[in-house]
């Protein structure tokens, strides 16, 4: 998954403004207790990060 597709899905799920805040502030256990932004900055693949988001919140099945 490309990073642009990751952010498209994040914006579709949370809204454009809230997705940025959520990605910066919400710590996800599946990502080693890191935020989305931290995990991506550390080089985690966007697909793995998206899968962790899907486990953490009730993501619309169309976006999974």
mmCIF file of the N, C-alpha and C atoms, coordinates in Angstrom:
data_MODEL
# 
_entry.id   MODEL 
# 
loop_
_atom_site.group_PDB 
_atom_site.id 
_atom_site.type_symbol 
_atom_site.label_atom_id 
_atom_site.label_alt_id 
_atom_site.label_comp_id 
_atom_site.label_asym_id 
_atom_site.label_entity_id 
_atom_site.label_seq_id 
_atom_site.pdbx_PDB_ins_code 
_atom_site.Cartn_x 
_atom_site.Cartn_y 
_atom_site.Cartn_z 
_atom_site.occupancy 
_atom_site.B_iso_or_equiv 
_atom_site.pdbx_formal_charge 
_atom_site.auth_seq_id 
_atom_site.auth_comp_id 
_atom_site.auth_asym_id 
_atom_site.auth_atom_id 
_atom_site.pdbx_PDB_model_num 
ATOM 1   N N  . UNK A 1 1  ? 0.840   -1.170 0.000  1.00 0.00 ? 1  UNK A N  1 
ATOM 2   C CA . UNK A 1 1  ? 0.000   0.000  0.000  1.00 0.00 ? 1  UNK A CA 1 
ATOM 3   C C  . UNK A 1 1  ? 0.892   1.242  0.000  1.00 0.00 ? 1  UNK A C  1 
ATOM 4   N N  . UNK A 1 2  ? 0.585   2.156  -0.868 1.00 0.00 ? 2  UNK A N  1 
ATOM 5   C CA . UNK A 1 2  ? 1.320   3.422  -0.913 1.00 0.00 ? 2  UNK A CA 1 
ATOM 6   C C  . UNK A 1 2  ? 0.837   4.329  0.217  1.00 0.00 ? 2  UNK A C  1 
ATOM 7   N N  . UNK A 1 3  ? 1.709   5.231  0.626  1.00 0.00 ? 3  UNK A N  1 
ATOM 8   C CA . UNK A 1 3  ? 1.373   6.157  1.701  1.00 0.00 ? 3  UNK A CA 1 
ATOM 9   C C  . UNK A 1 3  ? 0.194   7.050  1.305  1.00 0.00 ? 3  UNK A C  1 
ATOM 10  N N  . UNK A 1 4  ? 0.074   7.376  0.024  1.00 0.00 ? 4  UNK A N  1 
ATOM 11  C CA . UNK A 1 4  ? -1.058  8.202  -0.417 1.00 0.00 ? 4  UNK A CA 1 
ATOM 12  C C  . UNK A 1 4  ? -2.379  7.456  -0.247 1.00 0.00 ? 4  UNK A C  1 
ATOM 13  N N  . UNK A 1 5  ? -2.374  6.159  -0.515 1.00 0.00 ? 5  UNK A N  1 
ATOM 14  C CA . UNK A 1 5  ? -3.576  5.342  -0.313 1.00 0.00 ? 5  UNK A CA 1 
ATOM 15  C C  . UNK A 1 5  ? -3.891  5.228  1.176  1.00 0.00 ? 5  UNK A C  1 
ATOM 16  N N  . UNK A 1 6  ? -2.867  5.084  1.988  1.00 0.00 ? 6  UNK A N  1 
ATOM 17  C CA . UNK A 1 6  ? -3.061  5.032  3.434  1.00 0.00 ? 6  UNK A CA 1 
ATOM 18  C C  . UNK A 1 6  ? -3.786  6.293  3.906  1.00 0.00 ? 6  UNK A C  1 
ATOM 19  N N  . UNK A 1 7  ? -3.285  7.463  3.499  1.00 0.00 ? 7  UNK A N  1 
ATOM 20  C CA . UNK A 1 7  ? -3.903  8.717  3.959  1.00 0.00 ? 7  UNK A CA 1 
ATOM 21  C C  . UNK A 1 7  ? -5.285  8.923  3.344  1.00 0.00 ? 7  UNK A C  1 
ATOM 22  N N  . UNK A 1 8  ? -5.510  8.446  2.144  1.00 0.00 ? 8  UNK A N  1 
ATOM 23  C CA . UNK A 1 8  ? -6.851  8.523  1.550  1.00 0.00 ? 8  UNK A CA 1 
ATOM 24  C C  . UNK A 1 8  ? -7.843  7.763  2.414  1.00 0.00 ? 8  UNK A C  1 
ATOM 25  N N  . UNK A 1 9  ? -7.446  6.577  2.848  1.00 0.00 ? 9  UNK A N  1 
ATOM 26  C CA . UNK A 1 9  ? -8.317  5.766  3.697  1.00 0.00 ? 9  UNK A CA 1 
ATOM 27  C C  . UNK A 1 9  ? -8.507  6.392  5.074  1.00 0.00 ? 9  UNK A C  1 
ATOM 28  N N  . UNK A 1 10 ? -7.432  6.937  5.629  1.00 0.00 ? 10 UNK A N  1 
ATOM 29  C CA . UNK A 1 10 ? -7.549  7.614  6.924  1.00 0.00 ? 10 UNK A CA 1 
ATOM 30  C C  . UNK A 1 10 ? -8.536  8.780  6.822  1.00 0.00 ? 10 UNK A C  1 
ATOM 31  N N  . UNK A 1 11 ? -8.425  9.587  5.763  1.00 0.00 ? 11 UNK A N  1 
ATOM 32  C CA . UNK A 1 11 ? -9.316  10.726 5.580  1.00 0.00 ? 11 UNK A CA 1 
ATOM 33  C C  . UNK A 1 11 ? -10.749 10.256 5.369  1.00 0.00 ? 11 UNK A C  1 
ATOM 34  N N  . UNK A 1 12 ? -10.934 9.170  4.648  1.00 0.00 ? 12 UNK A N  1 
ATOM 35  C CA . UNK A 1 12 ? -12.279 8.639  4.429  1.00 0.00 ? 12 UNK A CA 1 
ATOM 36  C C  . UNK A 1 12 ? -12.886 8.126  5.730  1.00 0.00 ? 12 UNK A C  1 
ATOM 37  N N  . UNK A 1 13 ? -12.078 7.522  6.573  1.00 0.00 ? 13 UNK A N  1 
ATOM 38  C CA . UNK A 1 13 ? -12.571 6.955  7.834  1.00 0.00 ? 13 UNK A CA 1 
ATOM 39  C C  . UNK A 1 13 ? -12.835 8.029  8.889  1.00 0.00 ? 13 UNK A C  1 
ATOM 40  N N  . UNK A 1 14 ? -11.896 8.947  9.073  1.00 0.00 ? 14 UNK A N  1 
ATOM 41  C CA . UNK A 1 14 ? -11.963 9.892  10.183 1.00 0.00 ? 14 UNK A CA 1 
ATOM 42  C C  . UNK A 1 14 ? -12.300 11.324 9.785  1.00 0.00 ? 14 UNK A C  1 
ATOM 43  N N  . UNK A 1 15 ? -12.239 11.623 8.507  1.00 0.00 ? 15 UNK A N  1 
ATOM 44  C CA . UNK A 1 15 ? -12.348 13.015 8.078  1.00 0.00 ? 15 UNK A CA 1 
ATOM 45  C C  . UNK A 1 15 ? -10.951 13.581 7.929  1.00 0.00 ? 15 UNK A C  1 
ATOM 46  N N  . UNK A 1 16 ? -10.813 14.554 7.069  1.00 0.00 ? 16 UNK A N  1 
ATOM 47  C CA . UNK A 1 16 ? -9.480  15.054 6.732  1.00 0.00 ? 16 UNK A CA 1 
ATOM 48  C C  . UNK A 1 16 ? -8.754  15.679 7.929  1.00 0.00 ? 16 UNK A C  1 
ATOM 49  N N  . UNK A 1 17 ? -9.444  16.502 8.695  1.00 0.00 ? 17 UNK A N  1 
ATOM 50  C CA . UNK A 1 17 ? -8.795  17.191 9.814  1.00 0.00 ? 17 UNK A CA 1 
ATOM 51  C C  . UNK A 1 17 ? -8.560  16.243 10.990 1.00 0.00 ? 17 UNK A C  1 
ATOM 52  N N  . UNK A 1 18 ? -9.593  15.490 11.381 1.00 0.00 ? 18 UNK A N  1 
ATOM 53  C CA . UNK A 1 18 ? -9.467  14.616 12.546 1.00 0.00 ? 18 UNK A CA 1 
ATOM 54  C C  . UNK A 1 18 ? -8.463  13.494 12.315 1.00 0.00 ? 18 UNK A C  1 
ATOM 55  N N  . UNK A 1 19 ? -8.356  13.002 11.089 1.00 0.00 ? 19 UNK A N  1 
ATOM 56  C CA . UNK A 1 19 ? -7.422  11.904 10.819 1.00 0.00 ? 19 UNK A CA 1 
ATOM 57  C C  . UNK A 1 19 ? -5.988  12.303 11.130 1.00 0.00 ? 19 UNK A C  1 
ATOM 58  N N  . UNK A 1 20 ? -5.632  13.530 10.815 1.00 0.00 ? 20 UNK A N  1 
ATOM 59  C CA . UNK A 1 20 ? -4.272  14.016 11.092 1.00 0.00 ? 20 UNK A CA 1 
ATOM 60  C C  . UNK A 1 20 ? -4.025  14.061 12.599 1.00 0.00 ? 20 UNK A C  1 
ATOM 61  N N  . UNK A 1 21 ? -4.996  14.571 13.343 1.00 0.00 ? 21 UNK A N  1 
ATOM 62  C CA . UNK A 1 21 ? -4.878  14.652 14.797 1.00 0.00 ? 21 UNK A CA 1 
ATOM 63  C C  . UNK A 1 21 ? -4.831  13.264 15.416 1.00 0.00 ? 21 UNK A C  1 
ATOM 64  N N  . UNK A 1 22 ? -5.729  12.393 14.984 1.00 0.00 ? 22 UNK A N  1 
ATOM 65  C CA . UNK A 1 22 ? -5.790  11.032 15.521 1.00 0.00 ? 22 UNK A CA 1 
ATOM 66  C C  . UNK A 1 22 ? -4.476  10.302 15.258 1.00 0.00 ? 22 UNK A C  1 
ATOM 67  N N  . UNK A 1 23 ? -3.954  10.435 14.066 1.00 0.00 ? 23 UNK A N  1 
ATOM 68  C CA . UNK A 1 23 ? -2.700  9.760  13.695 1.00 0.00 ? 23 UNK A CA 1 
ATOM 69  C C  . UNK A 1 23 ? -1.521  10.263 14.512 1.00 0.00 ? 23 UNK A C  1 
ATOM 70  N N  . UNK A 1 24 ? -1.576  11.495 14.924 1.00 0.00 ? 24 UNK A N  1 
ATOM 71  C CA . UNK A 1 24 ? -0.489  12.108 15.689 1.00 0.00 ? 24 UNK A CA 1 
ATOM 72  C C  . UNK A 1 24 ? -0.585  11.803 17.182 1.00 0.00 ? 24 UNK A C  1 
ATOM 73  N N  . UNK A 1 25 ? -1.822  11.613 17.692 1.00 0.00 ? 25 UNK A N  1 
ATOM 74  C CA . UNK A 1 25 ? -2.035  11.542 19.136 1.00 0.00 ? 25 UNK A CA 1 
ATOM 75  C C  . UNK A 1 25 ? -2.418  10.175 19.697 1.00 0.00 ? 25 UNK A C  1 
ATOM 76  N N  . UNK A 1 26 ? -3.048  9.323  18.905 1.00 0.00 ? 26 UNK A N  1 
ATOM 77  C CA . UNK A 1 26 ? -3.578  8.059  19.426 1.00 0.00 ? 26 UNK A CA 1 
ATOM 78  C C  . UNK A 1 26 ? -2.502  6.975  19.397 1.00 0.00 ? 26 UNK A C  1 
ATOM 79  N N  . UNK A 1 27 ? -2.200  6.409  20.546 1.00 0.00 ? 27 UNK A N  1 
ATOM 80  C CA . UNK A 1 27 ? -1.188  5.360  20.665 1.00 0.00 ? 27 UNK A CA 1 
ATOM 81  C C  . UNK A 1 27 ? -1.853  4.007  20.426 1.00 0.00 ? 27 UNK A C  1 
ATOM 82  N N  . UNK A 1 28 ? -1.255  3.209  19.553 1.00 0.00 ? 28 UNK A N  1 
ATOM 83  C CA . UNK A 1 28 ? -1.806  1.913  19.167 1.00 0.00 ? 28 UNK A CA 1 
ATOM 84  C C  . UNK A 1 28 ? -0.884  0.802  19.665 1.00 0.00 ? 28 UNK A C  1 
ATOM 85  N N  . UNK A 1 29 ? -1.433  -0.097 20.464 1.00 0.00 ? 29 UNK A N  1 
ATOM 86  C CA . UNK A 1 29 ? -0.643  -1.197 21.031 1.00 0.00 ? 29 UNK A CA 1 
ATOM 87  C C  . UNK A 1 29 ? -0.023  -2.060 19.938 1.00 0.00 ? 29 UNK A C  1 
ATOM 88  N N  . UNK A 1 30 ? -0.782  -2.339 18.871 1.00 0.00 ? 30 UNK A N  1 
ATOM 89  C CA . UNK A 1 30 ? -0.297  -3.193 17.779 1.00 0.00 ? 30 UNK A CA 1 
ATOM 90  C C  . UNK A 1 30 ? 0.907   -2.591 17.056 1.00 0.00 ? 30 UNK A C  1 
ATOM 91  N N  . UNK A 1 31 ? 1.142   -1.325 17.267 1.00 0.00 ? 31 UNK A N  1 
ATOM 92  C CA . UNK A 1 31 ? 2.298   -0.663 16.649 1.00 0.00 ? 31 UNK A CA 1 
ATOM 93  C C  . UNK A 1 31 ? 3.420   -0.458 17.657 1.00 0.00 ? 31 UNK A C  1 
ATOM 94  N N  . UNK A 1 32 ? 3.425   -1.279 18.693 1.00 0.00 ? 32 UNK A N  1 
ATOM 95  C CA . UNK A 1 32 ? 4.474   -1.160 19.701 1.00 0.00 ? 32 UNK A CA 1 
ATOM 96  C C  . UNK A 1 32 ? 4.296   0.070  20.569 1.00 0.00 ? 32 UNK A C  1 
ATOM 97  N N  . UNK A 1 33 ? 3.037   0.393  20.849 1.00 0.00 ? 33 UNK A N  1 
ATOM 98  C CA . UNK A 1 33 ? 2.681   1.564  21.660 1.00 0.00 ? 33 UNK A CA 1 
ATOM 99  C C  . UNK A 1 33 ? 3.209   2.859  21.043 1.00 0.00 ? 33 UNK A C  1 
ATOM 100 N N  . UNK A 1 34 ? 3.057   2.940  19.717 1.00 0.00 ? 34 UNK A N  1 
ATOM 101 C CA . UNK A 1 34 ? 3.414   4.150  18.984 1.00 0.00 ? 34 UNK A CA 1 
ATOM 102 C C  . UNK A 1 34 ? 2.166   4.703  18.311 1.00 0.00 ? 34 UNK A C  1 
ATOM 103 N N  . UNK A 1 35 ? 2.263   5.944  17.911 1.00 0.00 ? 35 UNK A N  1 
ATOM 104 C CA . UNK A 1 35 ? 1.192   6.530  17.107 1.00 0.00 ? 35 UNK A CA 1 
ATOM 105 C C  . UNK A 1 35 ? 1.409   6.142  15.642 1.00 0.00 ? 35 UNK A C  1 
ATOM 106 N N  . UNK A 1 36 ? 0.412   6.405  14.842 1.00 0.00 ? 36 UNK A N  1 
ATOM 107 C CA . UNK A 1 36 ? 0.523   6.180  13.397 1.00 0.00 ? 36 UNK A CA 1 
ATOM 108 C C  . UNK A 1 36 ? 1.696   6.975  12.835 1.00 0.00 ? 36 UNK A C  1 
ATOM 109 N N  . UNK A 1 37 ? 1.778   8.236  13.202 1.00 0.00 ? 37 UNK A N  1 
ATOM 110 C CA . UNK A 1 37 ? 2.841   9.097  12.688 1.00 0.00 ? 37 UNK A CA 1 
ATOM 111 C C  . UNK A 1 37 ? 4.216   8.561  13.101 1.00 0.00 ? 37 UNK A C  1 
ATOM 112 N N  . UNK A 1 38 ? 4.350   8.135  14.338 1.00 0.00 ? 38 UNK A N  1 
ATOM 113 C CA . UNK A 1 38 ? 5.627   7.589  14.805 1.00 0.00 ? 38 UNK A CA 1 
ATOM 114 C C  . UNK A 1 38 ? 5.984   6.310  14.052 1.00 0.00 ? 38 UNK A C  1 
ATOM 115 N N  . UNK A 1 39 ? 5.017   5.423  13.899 1.00 0.00 ? 39 UNK A N  1 
ATOM 116 C CA . UNK A 1 39 ? 5.269   4.149  13.221 1.00 0.00 ? 39 UNK A CA 1 
ATOM 117 C C  . UNK A 1 39 ? 5.691   4.387  11.767 1.00 0.00 ? 39 UNK A C  1 
ATOM 118 N N  . UNK A 1 40 ? 4.996   5.270  11.077 1.00 0.00 ? 40 UNK A N  1 
ATOM 119 C CA . UNK A 1 40 ? 5.365   5.566  9.688  1.00 0.00 ? 40 UNK A CA 1 
ATOM 120 C C  . UNK A 1 40 ? 6.750   6.204  9.619  1.00 0.00 ? 40 UNK A C  1 
ATOM 121 N N  . UNK A 1 41 ? 7.041   7.108  10.546 1.00 0.00 ? 41 UNK A N  1 
ATOM 122 C CA . UNK A 1 41 ? 8.357   7.759  10.573 1.00 0.00 ? 41 UNK A CA 1 
ATOM 123 C C  . UNK A 1 41 ? 9.468   6.759  10.871 1.00 0.00 ? 41 UNK A C  1 
ATOM 124 N N  . UNK A 1 42 ? 9.144   5.718  11.630 1.00 0.00 ? 42 UNK A N  1 
ATOM 125 C CA . UNK A 1 42 ? 10.120  4.677  11.949 1.00 0.00 ? 42 UNK A CA 1 
ATOM 126 C C  . UNK A 1 42 ? 10.285  3.660  10.829 1.00 0.00 ? 42 UNK A C  1 
ATOM 127 N N  . UNK A 1 43 ? 9.525   3.839  9.742  1.00 0.00 ? 43 UNK A N  1 
ATOM 128 C CA . UNK A 1 43 ? 9.687   2.967  8.581  1.00 0.00 ? 43 UNK A CA 1 
ATOM 129 C C  . UNK A 1 43 ? 8.741   1.784  8.503  1.00 0.00 ? 43 UNK A C  1 
ATOM 130 N N  . UNK A 1 44 ? 7.734   1.736  9.372  1.00 0.00 ? 44 UNK A N  1 
ATOM 131 C CA . UNK A 1 44 ? 6.760   0.641  9.276  1.00 0.00 ? 44 UNK A CA 1 
ATOM 132 C C  . UNK A 1 44 ? 6.005   0.772  7.954  1.00 0.00 ? 44 UNK A C  1 
ATOM 133 N N  . UNK A 1 45 ? 5.735   -0.336 7.287  1.00 0.00 ? 45 UNK A N  1 
ATOM 134 C CA . UNK A 1 45 ? 4.980   -0.274 6.034  1.00 0.00 ? 45 UNK A CA 1 
ATOM 135 C C  . UNK A 1 45 ? 3.573   0.278  6.266  1.00 0.00 ? 45 UNK A C  1 
ATOM 136 N N  . UNK A 1 46 ? 3.103   1.076  5.326  1.00 0.00 ? 46 UNK A N  1 
ATOM 137 C CA . UNK A 1 46 ? 1.777   1.682  5.446  1.00 0.00 ? 46 UNK A CA 1 
ATOM 138 C C  . UNK A 1 46 ? 0.692   0.622  5.594  1.00 0.00 ? 46 UNK A C  1 
ATOM 139 N N  . UNK A 1 47 ? 0.837   -0.505 4.927  1.00 0.00 ? 47 UNK A N  1 
ATOM 140 C CA . UNK A 1 47 ? -0.167  -1.571 5.022  1.00 0.00 ? 47 UNK A CA 1 
ATOM 141 C C  . UNK A 1 47 ? -0.247  -2.112 6.449  1.00 0.00 ? 47 UNK A C  1 
ATOM 142 N N  . UNK A 1 48 ? 0.887   -2.313 7.087  1.00 0.00 ? 48 UNK A N  1 
ATOM 143 C CA . UNK A 1 48 ? 0.900   -2.800 8.465  1.00 0.00 ? 48 UNK A CA 1 
ATOM 144 C C  . UNK A 1 48 ? 0.257   -1.784 9.402  1.00 0.00 ? 48 UNK A C  1 
ATOM 145 N N  . UNK A 1 49 ? 0.547   -0.518 9.185  1.00 0.00 ? 49 UNK A N  1 
ATOM 146 C CA . UNK A 1 49 ? -0.030  0.540  10.017 1.00 0.00 ? 49 UNK A CA 1 
ATOM 147 C C  . UNK A 1 49 ? -1.542  0.588  9.806  1.00 0.00 ? 49 UNK A C  1 
ATOM 148 N N  . UNK A 1 50 ? -1.989  0.489  8.550  1.00 0.00 ? 50 UNK A N  1 
ATOM 149 C CA . UNK A 1 50 ? -3.421  0.495  8.274  1.00 0.00 ? 50 UNK A CA 1 
ATOM 150 C C  . UNK A 1 50 ? -4.110  -0.693 8.934  1.00 0.00 ? 50 UNK A C  1 
ATOM 151 N N  . UNK A 1 51 ? -3.499  -1.856 8.887  1.00 0.00 ? 51 UNK A N  1 
ATOM 152 C CA . UNK A 1 51 ? -4.080  -3.035 9.526  1.00 0.00 ? 51 UNK A CA 1 
ATOM 153 C C  . UNK A 1 51 ? -4.222  -2.817 11.034 1.00 0.00 ? 51 UNK A C  1 
ATOM 154 N N  . UNK A 1 52 ? -3.252  -2.153 11.641 1.00 0.00 ? 52 UNK A N  1 
ATOM 155 C CA . UNK A 1 52 ? -3.328  -1.849 13.070 1.00 0.00 ? 52 UNK A CA 1 
ATOM 156 C C  . UNK A 1 52 ? -4.464  -0.867 13.355 1.00 0.00 ? 52 UNK A C  1 
ATOM 157 N N  . UNK A 1 53 ? -4.655  0.099  12.482 1.00 0.00 ? 53 UNK A N  1 
ATOM 158 C CA . UNK A 1 53 ? -5.777  1.030  12.637 1.00 0.00 ? 53 UNK A CA 1 
ATOM 159 C C  . UNK A 1 53 ? -7.089  0.261  12.557 1.00 0.00 ? 53 UNK A C  1 
ATOM 160 N N  . UNK A 1 54 ? -7.195  -0.659 11.613 1.00 0.00 ? 54 UNK A N  1 
ATOM 161 C CA . UNK A 1 54 ? -8.421  -1.458 11.436 1.00 0.00 ? 54 UNK A CA 1 
ATOM 162 C C  . UNK A 1 54 ? -8.730  -2.299 12.665 1.00 0.00 ? 54 UNK A C  1 
ATOM 163 N N  . UNK A 1 55 ? -7.711  -2.813 13.329 1.00 0.00 ? 55 UNK A N  1 
ATOM 164 C CA . UNK A 1 55 ? -7.894  -3.612 14.543 1.00 0.00 ? 55 UNK A CA 1 
ATOM 165 C C  . UNK A 1 55 ? -8.332  -2.719 15.707 1.00 0.00 ? 55 UNK A C  1 
ATOM 166 N N  . UNK A 1 56 ? -7.852  -1.491 15.718 1.00 0.00 ? 56 UNK A N  1 
ATOM 167 C CA . UNK A 1 56 ? -8.069  -0.587 16.834 1.00 0.00 ? 56 UNK A CA 1 
ATOM 168 C C  . UNK A 1 56 ? -9.446  0.068  16.807 1.00 0.00 ? 56 UNK A C  1 
ATOM 169 N N  . UNK A 1 57 ? -9.917  0.429  15.633 1.00 0.00 ? 57 UNK A N  1 
ATOM 170 C CA . UNK A 1 57 ? -11.215 1.096  15.510 1.00 0.00 ? 57 UNK A CA 1 
ATOM 171 C C  . UNK A 1 57 ? -12.097 0.322  14.547 1.00 0.00 ? 57 UNK A C  1 
ATOM 172 N N  . UNK A 1 58 ? -13.362 0.611  14.574 1.00 0.00 ? 58 UNK A N  1 
ATOM 173 C CA . UNK A 1 58 ? -14.325 -0.056 13.688 1.00 0.00 ? 58 UNK A CA 1 
ATOM 174 C C  . UNK A 1 58 ? -14.285 0.620  12.324 1.00 0.00 ? 58 UNK A C  1 
ATOM 175 N N  . UNK A 1 59 ? -13.347 0.211  11.502 1.00 0.00 ? 59 UNK A N  1 
ATOM 176 C CA . UNK A 1 59 ? -13.170 0.797  10.169 1.00 0.00 ? 59 UNK A CA 1 
ATOM 177 C C  . UNK A 1 59 ? -14.245 0.270  9.240  1.00 0.00 ? 59 UNK A C  1 
ATOM 178 N N  . UNK A 1 60 ? -14.774 1.167  8.443  1.00 0.00 ? 60 UNK A N  1 
ATOM 179 C CA . UNK A 1 60 ? -15.774 0.813  7.439  1.00 0.00 ? 60 UNK A CA 1 
ATOM 180 C C  . UNK A 1 60 ? -15.242 -0.358 6.597  1.00 0.00 ? 60 UNK A C  1 
ATOM 181 N N  . UNK A 1 61 ? -16.003 -1.437 6.489  1.00 0.00 ? 61 UNK A N  1 
ATOM 182 C CA . UNK A 1 61 ? -15.527 -2.608 5.719  1.00 0.00 ? 61 UNK A CA 1 
ATOM 183 C C  . UNK A 1 61 ? -15.095 -2.278 4.292  1.00 0.00 ? 61 UNK A C  1 
ATOM 184 N N  . UNK A 1 62 ? -15.666 -1.257 3.684  1.00 0.00 ? 62 UNK A N  1 
ATOM 185 C CA . UNK A 1 62 ? -15.277 -0.864 2.326  1.00 0.00 ? 62 UNK A CA 1 
ATOM 186 C C  . UNK A 1 62 ? -13.846 -0.333 2.271  1.00 0.00 ? 62 UNK A C  1 
ATOM 187 N N  . UNK A 1 63 ? -13.331 0.120  3.415  1.00 0.00 ? 63 UNK A N  1 
ATOM 188 C CA . UNK A 1 63 ? -11.983 0.692  3.449  1.00 0.00 ? 63 UNK A CA 1 
ATOM 189 C C  . UNK A 1 63 ? -10.935 -0.316 3.878  1.00 0.00 ? 63 UNK A C  1 
ATOM 190 N N  . UNK A 1 64 ? -11.340 -1.445 4.346  1.00 0.00 ? 64 UNK A N  1 
ATOM 191 C CA . UNK A 1 64 ? -10.382 -2.428 4.853  1.00 0.00 ? 64 UNK A CA 1 
ATOM 192 C C  . UNK A 1 64 ? -9.598  -2.977 3.734  1.00 0.00 ? 64 UNK A C  1 
# 
